[in-house]
Amino acid sequence: MRLTEFTELMHTTFGQRTADAMLLDHAILDLGSRTGAQAIEEGVDPRRVWRALCRDFEVPPERW
């Protein structure tokens, strides 16, 4: 998944302000308690970050 696609999904699903805050503030246990922004910066595939956030925020699996 490209970063632009990831960003678009985040903004469409959660709204721009909420999505941006989630990426900076929400620690994702499945990613070693890193934030989404930290994980992506460290080279984690945005698709993996997207799926982890979807699980944490109970997004229906058909939207993953």
mmCIF file of the N, C-alpha and C atoms, coordinates in Angstrom:
data_MODEL
# 
_entry.id   MODEL 
# 
loop_
_atom_site.group_PDB 
_atom_site.id 
_atom_site.type_symbol 
_atom_site.label_atom_id 
_atom_site.label_alt_id 
_atom_site.label_comp_id 
_atom_site.label_asym_id 
_atom_site.label_entity_id 
_atom_site.label_seq_id 
_atom_site.pdbx_PDB_ins_code 
_atom_site.Cartn_x 
_atom_site.Cartn_y 
_atom_site.Cartn_z 
_atom_site.occupancy 
_atom_site.B_iso_or_equiv 
_atom_site.pdbx_formal_charge 
_atom_site.auth_seq_id 
_atom_site.auth_comp_id 
_atom_site.auth_asym_id 
_atom_site.auth_atom_id 
_atom_site.pdbx_PDB_model_num 
ATOM 1   N N  . MET A 1 1  ? 0.850   -1.173 0.000  1.00 0.00 ? 1  MET A N  1 
ATOM 2   C CA . MET A 1 1  ? 0.000   0.000  0.000  1.00 0.00 ? 1  MET A CA 1 
ATOM 3   C C  . MET A 1 1  ? 0.899   1.240  0.000  1.00 0.00 ? 1  MET A C  1 
ATOM 4   N N  . ARG A 1 2  ? 0.566   2.165  -0.839 1.00 0.00 ? 2  ARG A N  1 
ATOM 5   C CA . ARG A 1 2  ? 1.304   3.425  -0.880 1.00 0.00 ? 2  ARG A CA 1 
ATOM 6   C C  . ARG A 1 2  ? 0.860   4.323  0.265  1.00 0.00 ? 2  ARG A C  1 
ATOM 7   N N  . LEU A 1 3  ? 1.741   5.191  0.668  1.00 0.00 ? 3  LEU A N  1 
ATOM 8   C CA . LEU A 1 3  ? 1.447   6.101  1.764  1.00 0.00 ? 3  LEU A CA 1 
ATOM 9   C C  . LEU A 1 3  ? 0.272   7.023  1.411  1.00 0.00 ? 3  LEU A C  1 
ATOM 10  N N  . THR A 1 4  ? 0.166   7.426  0.153  1.00 0.00 ? 4  THR A N  1 
ATOM 11  C CA . THR A 1 4  ? -0.952  8.284  -0.240 1.00 0.00 ? 4  THR A CA 1 
ATOM 12  C C  . THR A 1 4  ? -2.290  7.557  -0.096 1.00 0.00 ? 4  THR A C  1 
ATOM 13  N N  . GLU A 1 5  ? -2.319  6.271  -0.453 1.00 0.00 ? 5  GLU A N  1 
ATOM 14  C CA . GLU A 1 5  ? -3.541  5.484  -0.290 1.00 0.00 ? 5  GLU A CA 1 
ATOM 15  C C  . GLU A 1 5  ? -3.879  5.333  1.194  1.00 0.00 ? 5  GLU A C  1 
ATOM 16  N N  . PHE A 1 6  ? -2.864  5.077  2.003  1.00 0.00 ? 6  PHE A N  1 
ATOM 17  C CA . PHE A 1 6  ? -3.052  4.954  3.448  1.00 0.00 ? 6  PHE A CA 1 
ATOM 18  C C  . PHE A 1 6  ? -3.656  6.239  4.016  1.00 0.00 ? 6  PHE A C  1 
ATOM 19  N N  . THR A 1 7  ? -3.079  7.368  3.648  1.00 0.00 ? 7  THR A N  1 
ATOM 20  C CA . THR A 1 7  ? -3.558  8.657  4.154  1.00 0.00 ? 7  THR A CA 1 
ATOM 21  C C  . THR A 1 7  ? -4.995  8.905  3.731  1.00 0.00 ? 7  THR A C  1 
ATOM 22  N N  . GLU A 1 8  ? -5.312  8.582  2.482  1.00 0.00 ? 8  GLU A N  1 
ATOM 23  C CA . GLU A 1 8  ? -6.677  8.758  1.990  1.00 0.00 ? 8  GLU A CA 1 
ATOM 24  C C  . GLU A 1 8  ? -7.662  7.880  2.769  1.00 0.00 ? 8  GLU A C  1 
ATOM 25  N N  . LEU A 1 9  ? -7.296  6.622  3.005  1.00 0.00 ? 9  LEU A N  1 
ATOM 26  C CA . LEU A 1 9  ? -8.159  5.734  3.788  1.00 0.00 ? 9  LEU A CA 1 
ATOM 27  C C  . LEU A 1 9  ? -8.362  6.264  5.207  1.00 0.00 ? 9  LEU A C  1 
ATOM 28  N N  . MET A 1 10 ? -7.285  6.722  5.819  1.00 0.00 ? 10 MET A N  1 
ATOM 29  C CA . MET A 1 10 ? -7.384  7.259  7.181  1.00 0.00 ? 10 MET A CA 1 
ATOM 30  C C  . MET A 1 10 ? -8.329  8.453  7.221  1.00 0.00 ? 10 MET A C  1 
ATOM 31  N N  . HIS A 1 11 ? -8.150  9.387  6.298  1.00 0.00 ? 11 HIS A N  1 
ATOM 32  C CA . HIS A 1 11 ? -8.974  10.599 6.299  1.00 0.00 ? 11 HIS A CA 1 
ATOM 33  C C  . HIS A 1 11 ? -10.429 10.289 5.953  1.00 0.00 ? 11 HIS A C  1 
ATOM 34  N N  . THR A 1 12 ? -10.652 9.372  5.037  1.00 0.00 ? 12 THR A N  1 
ATOM 35  C CA . THR A 1 12 ? -12.015 9.003  4.654  1.00 0.00 ? 12 THR A CA 1 
ATOM 36  C C  . THR A 1 12 ? -12.727 8.269  5.789  1.00 0.00 ? 12 THR A C  1 
ATOM 37  N N  . THR A 1 13 ? -12.014 7.398  6.472  1.00 0.00 ? 13 THR A N  1 
ATOM 38  C CA . THR A 1 13 ? -12.617 6.574  7.516  1.00 0.00 ? 13 THR A CA 1 
ATOM 39  C C  . THR A 1 13 ? -12.812 7.334  8.825  1.00 0.00 ? 13 THR A C  1 
ATOM 40  N N  . PHE A 1 14 ? -11.823 8.109  9.221  1.00 0.00 ? 14 PHE A N  1 
ATOM 41  C CA . PHE A 1 14 ? -11.850 8.737  10.543 1.00 0.00 ? 14 PHE A CA 1 
ATOM 42  C C  . PHE A 1 14 ? -12.001 10.258 10.526 1.00 0.00 ? 14 PHE A C  1 
ATOM 43  N N  . GLY A 1 15 ? -11.888 10.873 9.363  1.00 0.00 ? 15 GLY A N  1 
ATOM 44  C CA . GLY A 1 15 ? -11.858 12.333 9.288  1.00 0.00 ? 15 GLY A CA 1 
ATOM 45  C C  . GLY A 1 15 ? -10.420 12.798 9.437  1.00 0.00 ? 15 GLY A C  1 
ATOM 46  N N  . GLN A 1 16 ? -10.087 13.908 8.789  1.00 0.00 ? 16 GLN A N  1 
ATOM 47  C CA . GLN A 1 16 ? -8.695  14.350 8.742  1.00 0.00 ? 16 GLN A CA 1 
ATOM 48  C C  . GLN A 1 16 ? -8.116  14.640 10.118 1.00 0.00 ? 16 GLN A C  1 
ATOM 49  N N  . ARG A 1 17 ? -8.806  15.409 10.927 1.00 0.00 ? 17 ARG A N  1 
ATOM 50  C CA . ARG A 1 17 ? -8.252  15.785 12.237 1.00 0.00 ? 17 ARG A CA 1 
ATOM 51  C C  . ARG A 1 17 ? -8.066  14.574 13.146 1.00 0.00 ? 17 ARG A C  1 
ATOM 52  N N  . THR A 1 18 ? -9.080  13.720 13.196 1.00 0.00 ? 18 THR A N  1 
ATOM 53  C CA . THR A 1 18 ? -9.002  12.536 14.046 1.00 0.00 ? 18 THR A CA 1 
ATOM 54  C C  . THR A 1 18 ? -7.909  11.597 13.557 1.00 0.00 ? 18 THR A C  1 
ATOM 55  N N  . ALA A 1 19 ? -7.858  11.371 12.248 1.00 0.00 ? 19 ALA A N  1 
ATOM 56  C CA . ALA A 1 19 ? -6.850  10.471 11.680 1.00 0.00 ? 19 ALA A CA 1 
ATOM 57  C C  . ALA A 1 19 ? -5.446  10.976 11.972 1.00 0.00 ? 19 ALA A C  1 
ATOM 58  N N  . ASP A 1 20 ? -5.220  12.260 11.778 1.00 0.00 ? 20 ASP A N  1 
ATOM 59  C CA . ASP A 1 20 ? -3.893  12.826 12.038 1.00 0.00 ? 20 ASP A CA 1 
ATOM 60  C C  . ASP A 1 20 ? -3.517  12.687 13.512 1.00 0.00 ? 20 ASP A C  1 
ATOM 61  N N  . ALA A 1 21 ? -4.476  12.916 14.400 1.00 0.00 ? 21 ALA A N  1 
ATOM 62  C CA . ALA A 1 21 ? -4.209  12.765 15.837 1.00 0.00 ? 21 ALA A CA 1 
ATOM 63  C C  . ALA A 1 21 ? -3.939  11.305 16.186 1.00 0.00 ? 21 ALA A C  1 
ATOM 64  N N  . MET A 1 22 ? -4.709  10.385 15.605 1.00 0.00 ? 22 MET A N  1 
ATOM 65  C CA . MET A 1 22 ? -4.509  8.958  15.875 1.00 0.00 ? 22 MET A CA 1 
ATOM 66  C C  . MET A 1 22 ? -3.098  8.525  15.505 1.00 0.00 ? 22 MET A C  1 
ATOM 67  N N  . LEU A 1 23 ? -2.625  8.977  14.362 1.00 0.00 ? 23 LEU A N  1 
ATOM 68  C CA . LEU A 1 23 ? -1.293  8.578  13.904 1.00 0.00 ? 23 LEU A CA 1 
ATOM 69  C C  . LEU A 1 23 ? -0.197  9.049  14.845 1.00 0.00 ? 23 LEU A C  1 
ATOM 70  N N  . LEU A 1 24 ? -0.410  10.184 15.481 1.00 0.00 ? 24 LEU A N  1 
ATOM 71  C CA . LEU A 1 24 ? 0.612   10.739 16.363 1.00 0.00 ? 24 LEU A CA 1 
ATOM 72  C C  . LEU A 1 24 ? 0.465   10.305 17.823 1.00 0.00 ? 24 LEU A C  1 
ATOM 73  N N  . ASP A 1 25 ? -0.746  9.988  18.247 1.00 0.00 ? 25 ASP A N  1 
ATOM 74  C CA . ASP A 1 25 ? -1.002  9.774  19.673 1.00 0.00 ? 25 ASP A CA 1 
ATOM 75  C C  . ASP A 1 25 ? -1.350  8.356  20.099 1.00 0.00 ? 25 ASP A C  1 
ATOM 76  N N  . HIS A 1 26 ? -1.890  7.558  19.203 1.00 0.00 ? 26 HIS A N  1 
ATOM 77  C CA . HIS A 1 26 ? -2.378  6.227  19.596 1.00 0.00 ? 26 HIS A CA 1 
ATOM 78  C C  . HIS A 1 26 ? -1.260  5.186  19.501 1.00 0.00 ? 26 HIS A C  1 
ATOM 79  N N  . ALA A 1 27 ? -0.914  4.601  20.631 1.00 0.00 ? 27 ALA A N  1 
ATOM 80  C CA . ALA A 1 27 ? 0.090   3.531  20.651 1.00 0.00 ? 27 ALA A CA 1 
ATOM 81  C C  . ALA A 1 27 ? -0.577  2.222  20.232 1.00 0.00 ? 27 ALA A C  1 
ATOM 82  N N  . ILE A 1 28 ? -0.013  1.572  19.216 1.00 0.00 ? 28 ILE A N  1 
ATOM 83  C CA . ILE A 1 28 ? -0.578  0.343  18.665 1.00 0.00 ? 28 ILE A CA 1 
ATOM 84  C C  . ILE A 1 28 ? 0.185   -0.847 19.242 1.00 0.00 ? 28 ILE A C  1 
ATOM 85  N N  . LEU A 1 29 ? -0.471  -1.604 20.087 1.00 0.00 ? 29 LEU A N  1 
ATOM 86  C CA . LEU A 1 29 ? 0.186   -2.736 20.741 1.00 0.00 ? 29 LEU A CA 1 
ATOM 87  C C  . LEU A 1 29 ? 0.757   -3.731 19.742 1.00 0.00 ? 29 LEU A C  1 
ATOM 88  N N  . ASP A 1 30 ? 0.002   -4.004 18.657 1.00 0.00 ? 30 ASP A N  1 
ATOM 89  C CA . ASP A 1 30 ? 0.457   -4.964 17.642 1.00 0.00 ? 30 ASP A CA 1 
ATOM 90  C C  . ASP A 1 30 ? 1.733   -4.519 16.935 1.00 0.00 ? 30 ASP A C  1 
ATOM 91  N N  . LEU A 1 31 ? 2.078   -3.257 17.077 1.00 0.00 ? 31 LEU A N  1 
ATOM 92  C CA . LEU A 1 31 ? 3.279   -2.721 16.425 1.00 0.00 ? 31 LEU A CA 1 
ATOM 93  C C  . LEU A 1 31 ? 4.325   -2.308 17.463 1.00 0.00 ? 31 LEU A C  1 
ATOM 94  N N  . GLY A 1 32 ? 4.339   -3.021 18.570 1.00 0.00 ? 32 GLY A N  1 
ATOM 95  C CA . GLY A 1 32 ? 5.342   -2.755 19.604 1.00 0.00 ? 32 GLY A CA 1 
ATOM 96  C C  . GLY A 1 32 ? 5.092   -1.486 20.386 1.00 0.00 ? 32 GLY A C  1 
ATOM 97  N N  . SER A 1 33 ? 3.834   -1.119 20.536 1.00 0.00 ? 33 SER A N  1 
ATOM 98  C CA . SER A 1 33 ? 3.423   0.091  21.257 1.00 0.00 ? 33 SER A CA 1 
ATOM 99  C C  . SER A 1 33 ? 3.940   1.375  20.619 1.00 0.00 ? 33 SER A C  1 
ATOM 100 N N  . ARG A 1 34 ? 4.208   1.295  19.319 1.00 0.00 ? 34 ARG A N  1 
ATOM 101 C CA . ARG A 1 34 ? 4.582   2.501  18.575 1.00 0.00 ? 34 ARG A CA 1 
ATOM 102 C C  . ARG A 1 34 ? 3.322   3.167  18.040 1.00 0.00 ? 34 ARG A C  1 
ATOM 103 N N  . THR A 1 35 ? 3.410   4.442  17.770 1.00 0.00 ? 35 THR A N  1 
ATOM 104 C CA . THR A 1 35 ? 2.311   5.110  17.086 1.00 0.00 ? 35 THR A CA 1 
ATOM 105 C C  . THR A 1 35 ? 2.376   4.737  15.609 1.00 0.00 ? 35 THR A C  1 
ATOM 106 N N  . GLY A 1 36 ? 1.290   4.990  14.900 1.00 0.00 ? 36 GLY A N  1 
ATOM 107 C CA . GLY A 1 36 ? 1.295   4.725  13.471 1.00 0.00 ? 36 GLY A CA 1 
ATOM 108 C C  . GLY A 1 36 ? 2.371   5.521  12.756 1.00 0.00 ? 36 GLY A C  1 
ATOM 109 N N  . ALA A 1 37 ? 2.539   6.778  13.159 1.00 0.00 ? 37 ALA A N  1 
ATOM 110 C CA . ALA A 1 37 ? 3.561   7.623  12.535 1.00 0.00 ? 37 ALA A CA 1 
ATOM 111 C C  . ALA A 1 37 ? 4.953   7.062  12.780 1.00 0.00 ? 37 ALA A C  1 
ATOM 112 N N  . GLN A 1 38 ? 5.225   6.618  14.004 1.00 0.00 ? 38 GLN A N  1 
ATOM 113 C CA . GLN A 1 38 ? 6.533   6.041  14.320 1.00 0.00 ? 38 GLN A CA 1 
ATOM 114 C C  . GLN A 1 38 ? 6.775   4.773  13.504 1.00 0.00 ? 38 GLN A C  1 
ATOM 115 N N  . ALA A 1 39 ? 5.760   3.927  13.435 1.00 0.00 ? 39 ALA A N  1 
ATOM 116 C CA . ALA A 1 39 ? 5.903   2.661  12.711 1.00 0.00 ? 39 ALA A CA 1 
ATOM 117 C C  . ALA A 1 39 ? 6.203   2.906  11.238 1.00 0.00 ? 39 ALA A C  1 
ATOM 118 N N  . ILE A 1 40 ? 5.470   3.807  10.625 1.00 0.00 ? 40 ILE A N  1 
ATOM 119 C CA . ILE A 1 40 ? 5.693   4.104  9.210  1.00 0.00 ? 40 ILE A CA 1 
ATOM 120 C C  . ILE A 1 40 ? 7.084   4.704  9.009  1.00 0.00 ? 40 ILE A C  1 
ATOM 121 N N  . GLU A 1 41 ? 7.460   5.607  9.890  1.00 0.00 ? 41 GLU A N  1 
ATOM 122 C CA . GLU A 1 41 ? 8.788   6.220  9.799  1.00 0.00 ? 41 GLU A CA 1 
ATOM 123 C C  . GLU A 1 41 ? 9.901   5.175  9.907  1.00 0.00 ? 41 GLU A C  1 
ATOM 124 N N  . GLU A 1 42 ? 9.638   4.126  10.676 1.00 0.00 ? 42 GLU A N  1 
ATOM 125 C CA . GLU A 1 42 ? 10.633  3.066  10.869 1.00 0.00 ? 42 GLU A CA 1 
ATOM 126 C C  . GLU A 1 42 ? 10.545  1.973  9.807  1.00 0.00 ? 42 GLU A C  1 
ATOM 127 N N  . GLY A 1 43 ? 9.711   2.184  8.796  1.00 0.00 ? 43 GLY A N  1 
ATOM 128 C CA . GLY A 1 43 ? 9.683   1.273  7.665  1.00 0.00 ? 43 GLY A CA 1 
ATOM 129 C C  . GLY A 1 43 ? 8.598   0.215  7.656  1.00 0.00 ? 43 GLY A C  1 
ATOM 130 N N  . VAL A 1 44 ? 7.670   0.270  8.607  1.00 0.00 ? 44 VAL A N  1 
ATOM 131 C CA . VAL A 1 44 ? 6.564   -0.691 8.614  1.00 0.00 ? 44 VAL A CA 1 
ATOM 132 C C  . VAL A 1 44 ? 5.632   -0.366 7.438  1.00 0.00 ? 44 VAL A C  1 
ATOM 133 N N  . ASP A 1 45 ? 5.193   -1.392 6.739  1.00 0.00 ? 45 ASP A N  1 
ATOM 134 C CA . ASP A 1 45 ? 4.289   -1.221 5.608  1.00 0.00 ? 45 ASP A CA 1 
ATOM 135 C C  . ASP A 1 45 ? 3.013   -0.512 6.071  1.00 0.00 ? 45 ASP A C  1 
ATOM 136 N N  . PRO A 1 46 ? 2.609   0.569  5.398  1.00 0.00 ? 46 PRO A N  1 
ATOM 137 C CA . PRO A 1 46 ? 1.382   1.265  5.779  1.00 0.00 ? 46 PRO A CA 1 
ATOM 138 C C  . PRO A 1 46 ? 0.158   0.345  5.838  1.00 0.00 ? 46 PRO A C  1 
ATOM 139 N N  . ARG A 1 47 ? 0.114   -0.716 5.013  1.00 0.00 ? 47 ARG A N  1 
ATOM 140 C CA . ARG A 1 47 ? -1.018  -1.657 5.070  1.00 0.00 ? 47 ARG A CA 1 
ATOM 141 C C  . ARG A 1 47 ? -1.084  -2.333 6.448  1.00 0.00 ? 47 ARG A C  1 
ATOM 142 N N  . ARG A 1 48 ? 0.068   -2.676 6.991  1.00 0.00 ? 48 ARG A N  1 
ATOM 143 C CA . ARG A 1 48 ? 0.099   -3.303 8.323  1.00 0.00 ? 48 ARG A CA 1 
ATOM 144 C C  . ARG A 1 48 ? -0.375  -2.315 9.392  1.00 0.00 ? 48 ARG A C  1 
ATOM 145 N N  . VAL A 1 49 ? 0.035   -1.066 9.261  1.00 0.00 ? 49 VAL A N  1 
ATOM 146 C CA . VAL A 1 49 ? -0.410  -0.023 10.200 1.00 0.00 ? 49 VAL A CA 1 
ATOM 147 C C  . VAL A 1 49 ? -1.917  0.168  10.064 1.00 0.00 ? 49 VAL A C  1 
ATOM 148 N N  . TRP A 1 50 ? -2.406  0.240  8.830  1.00 0.00 ? 50 TRP A N  1 
ATOM 149 C CA . TRP A 1 50 ? -3.844  0.403  8.579  1.00 0.00 ? 50 TRP A CA 1 
ATOM 150 C C  . TRP A 1 50 ? -4.644  -0.718 9.240  1.00 0.00 ? 50 TRP A C  1 
ATOM 151 N N  . ARG A 1 51 ? -4.228  -1.951 9.038  1.00 0.00 ? 51 ARG A N  1 
ATOM 152 C CA . ARG A 1 51 ? -4.958  -3.086 9.610  1.00 0.00 ? 51 ARG A CA 1 
ATOM 153 C C  . ARG A 1 51 ? -4.916  -3.064 11.136 1.00 0.00 ? 51 ARG A C  1 
ATOM 154 N N  . ALA A 1 52 ? -3.787  -2.704 11.702 1.00 0.00 ? 52 ALA A N  1 
ATOM 155 C CA . ALA A 1 52 ? -3.682  -2.631 13.162 1.00 0.00 ? 52 ALA A CA 1 
ATOM 156 C C  . ALA A 1 52 ? -4.616  -1.550 13.712 1.00 0.00 ? 52 ALA A C  1 
ATOM 157 N N  . LEU A 1 53 ? -4.655  -0.405 13.056 1.00 0.00 ? 53 LEU A N  1 
ATOM 158 C CA . LEU A 1 53 ? -5.561  0.655  13.497 1.00 0.00 ? 53 LEU A CA 1 
ATOM 159 C C  . LEU A 1 53 ? -7.022  0.235  13.333 1.00 0.00 ? 53 LEU A C  1 
ATOM 160 N N  . CYS A 1 54 ? -7.315  -0.454 12.246 1.00 0.00 ? 54 CYS A N  1 
ATOM 161 C CA . CYS A 1 54 ? -8.687  -0.940 12.041 1.00 0.00 ? 54 CYS A CA 1 
ATOM 162 C C  . CYS A 1 54 ? -9.111  -1.878 13.167 1.00 0.00 ? 54 CYS A C  1 
ATOM 163 N N  . ARG A 1 55 ? -8.210  -2.755 13.574 1.00 0.00 ? 55 ARG A N  1 
ATOM 164 C CA . ARG A 1 55 ? -8.526  -3.667 14.690 1.00 0.00 ? 55 ARG A CA 1 
ATOM 165 C C  . ARG A 1 55 ? -8.746  -2.868 15.975 1.00 0.00 ? 55 ARG A C  1 
ATOM 166 N N  . ASP A 1 56 ? -7.850  -1.937 16.268 1.00 0.00 ? 56 ASP A N  1 
ATOM 167 C CA . ASP A 1 56 ? -7.942  -1.161 17.506 1.00 0.00 ? 56 ASP A CA 1 
ATOM 168 C C  . ASP A 1 56 ? -9.215  -0.321 17.572 1.00 0.00 ? 56 ASP A C  1 
ATOM 169 N N  . PHE A 1 57 ? -9.653  0.180  16.421 1.00 0.00 ? 57 PHE A N  1 
ATOM 170 C CA . PHE A 1 57 ? -10.812 1.077  16.411 1.00 0.00 ? 57 PHE A CA 1 
ATOM 171 C C  . PHE A 1 57 ? -12.063 0.425  15.825 1.00 0.00 ? 57 PHE A C  1 
ATOM 172 N N  . GLU A 1 58 ? -12.042 -0.908 15.757 1.00 0.00 ? 58 GLU A N  1 
ATOM 173 C CA . GLU A 1 58 ? -13.200 -1.707 15.381 1.00 0.00 ? 58 GLU A CA 1 
ATOM 174 C C  . GLU A 1 58 ? -13.829 -1.310 14.050 1.00 0.00 ? 58 GLU A C  1 
ATOM 175 N N  . VAL A 1 59 ? -12.975 -1.071 13.067 1.00 0.00 ? 59 VAL A N  1 
ATOM 176 C CA . VAL A 1 59 ? -13.459 -0.840 11.707 1.00 0.00 ? 59 VAL A CA 1 
ATOM 177 C C  . VAL A 1 59 ? -13.861 -2.202 11.150 1.00 0.00 ? 59 VAL A C  1 
ATOM 178 N N  . PRO A 1 60 ? -15.019 -2.304 10.517 1.00 0.00 ? 60 PRO A N  1 
ATOM 179 C CA . PRO A 1 60 ? -15.448 -3.597 9.977  1.00 0.00 ? 60 PRO A CA 1 
ATOM 180 C C  . PRO A 1 60 ? -14.397 -4.193 9.032  1.00 0.00 ? 60 PRO A C  1 
ATOM 181 N N  . PRO A 1 61 ? -14.120 -5.490 9.155  1.00 0.00 ? 61 PRO A N  1 
ATOM 182 C CA . PRO A 1 61 ? -13.082 -6.133 8.338  1.00 0.00 ? 61 PRO A CA 1 
ATOM 183 C C  . PRO A 1 61 ? -13.241 -5.916 6.830  1.00 0.00 ? 61 PRO A C  1 
ATOM 184 N N  . GLU A 1 62 ? -14.447 -5.748 6.345  1.00 0.00 ? 62 GLU A N  1 
ATOM 185 C CA . GLU A 1 62 ? -14.621 -5.549 4.903  1.00 0.00 ? 62 GLU A CA 1 
ATOM 186 C C  . GLU A 1 62 ? -14.044 -4.201 4.438  1.00 0.00 ? 62 GLU A C  1 
ATOM 187 N N  . ARG A 1 63 ? -13.720 -3.310 5.363  1.00 0.00 ? 63 ARG A N  1 
ATOM 188 C CA . ARG A 1 63 ? -13.130 -2.014 5.014  1.00 0.00 ? 63 ARG A CA 1 
ATOM 189 C C  . ARG A 1 63 ? -11.605 -2.032 5.062  1.00 0.00 ? 63 ARG A C  1 
ATOM 190 N N  . TRP A 1 64 ? -11.009 -3.159 5.526  1.00 0.00 ? 64 TRP A N  1 
ATOM 191 C CA . TRP A 1 64 ? -9.559  -3.250 5.655  1.00 0.00 ? 64 TRP A CA 1 
ATOM 192 C C  . TRP A 1 64 ? -8.946  -3.397 4.309  1.00 0.00 ? 64 TRP A C  1 
# 
